[in-house]
């Protein structure tokens, strides 16, 4: 939790989160049956955004690993 900021609190269980987006995802995953239609729609939108960001991170991590692998391979070929 960043200092000086108020936590976002789940309206169902009282659990604290650093951001409102985390509460939206928590409610959609853990309190689906108790969530309102608006909360479910907000969860679906946040989930799509999160999935897009996660996919971008995965592709970036793969690119870094490929560059490192071939970098070490070429370095070994030249030195060894």
C-alpha positions as CSV (number, residue, x, y, z in Angstrom):
1,X,0.0,0.0,0.0
2,X,1.5,3.4,-1.0
3,X,2.0,5.6,2.0
4,X,-0.6,8.4,2.4
5,X,-3.2,6.8,0.2
6,X,-6.5,5.3,1.5
7,X,-7.0,1.7,0.6
8,X,-9.9,0.5,-1.6
9,X,-12.1,-1.8,0.5
10,X,-14.2,-4.7,-0.8
11,X,-17.9,-4.0,0.0
12,X,-18.6,-7.7,0.6
13,X,-15.7,-8.9,2.9
14,X,-13.9,-5.8,3.9
15,X,-10.6,-6.8,2.5
16,X,-8.3,-3.9,1.6
17,X,-6.6,-3.3,-1.7
18,X,-4.2,-0.7,-3.0
19,X,-6.4,0.2,-6.0
20,X,-10.0,0.2,-7.0
21,X,-9.3,-1.9,-10.0
22,X,-8.0,-4.7,-7.7
23,X,-11.3,-4.5,-5.8
24,X,-13.3,-4.8,-9.0
25,X,-11.3,-7.9,-10.0
26,X,-11.6,-9.4,-6.5
27,X,-15.4,-8.9,-6.4
28,X,-15.8,-10.4,-9.9
29,X,-13.7,-13.5,-8.9
30,X,-14.6,-14.1,-5.3
31,X,-18.1,-12.6,-4.9
32,X,-19.7,-13.2,-8.3
33,X,-23.1,-14.4,-6.9
34,X,-23.4,-11.4,-4.6
35,X,-22.2,-8.8,-7.2
36,X,-24.6,-6.5,-9.0
37,X,-24.9,-6.4,-12.8
38,X,-22.9,-3.2,-12.9
39,X,-20.1,-4.8,-10.8
40,X,-20.1,-7.8,-13.1
41,X,-19.8,-5.6,-16.2
42,X,-17.0,-3.6,-14.5
43,X,-15.2,-6.9,-13.7
44,X,-15.5,-8.1,-17.3
45,X,-14.0,-4.8,-18.6
46,X,-11.2,-4.9,-16.0
47,X,-10.5,-8.5,-16.8
48,X,-10.2,-7.8,-20.5
49,X,-7.8,-4.9,-19.8
50,X,-5.8,-7.0,-17.4
51,X,-5.5,-9.9,-19.9
52,X,-4.3,-7.5,-22.6
53,X,-1.6,-6.1,-20.3
54,X,-0.6,-9.6,-19.2
55,X,-0.3,-10.7,-22.8
56,X,1.9,-7.7,-23.6
57,X,4.2,-8.5,-20.7
58,X,4.5,-12.2,-21.7
59,X,5.5,-11.2,-25.2
60,X,8.0,-8.7,-23.9
61,X,9.5,-11.3,-21.5
62,X,9.8,-13.8,-24.3
63,X,11.6,-11.3,-26.5
64,X,14.0,-10.5,-23.7
65,X,14.7,-14.2,-23.2
66,X,15.3,-14.8,-26.9
67,X,17.7,-11.9,-27.1
68,X,19.6,-13.1,-24.0
69,X,19.7,-16.7,-25.3
70,X,21.1,-15.7,-28.7
71,X,23.4,-13.1,-27.1
72,X,25.0,-15.8,-24.9
73,X,25.1,-18.2,-27.9
74,X,27.0,-15.8,-30.1
75,X,29.3,-14.7,-27.2
76,X,30.1,-18.4,-26.6
77,X,30.7,-19.0,-30.3
78,X,33.1,-16.0,-30.6
79,X,35.0,-16.6,-27.3
80,X,34.8,-20.4,-27.1
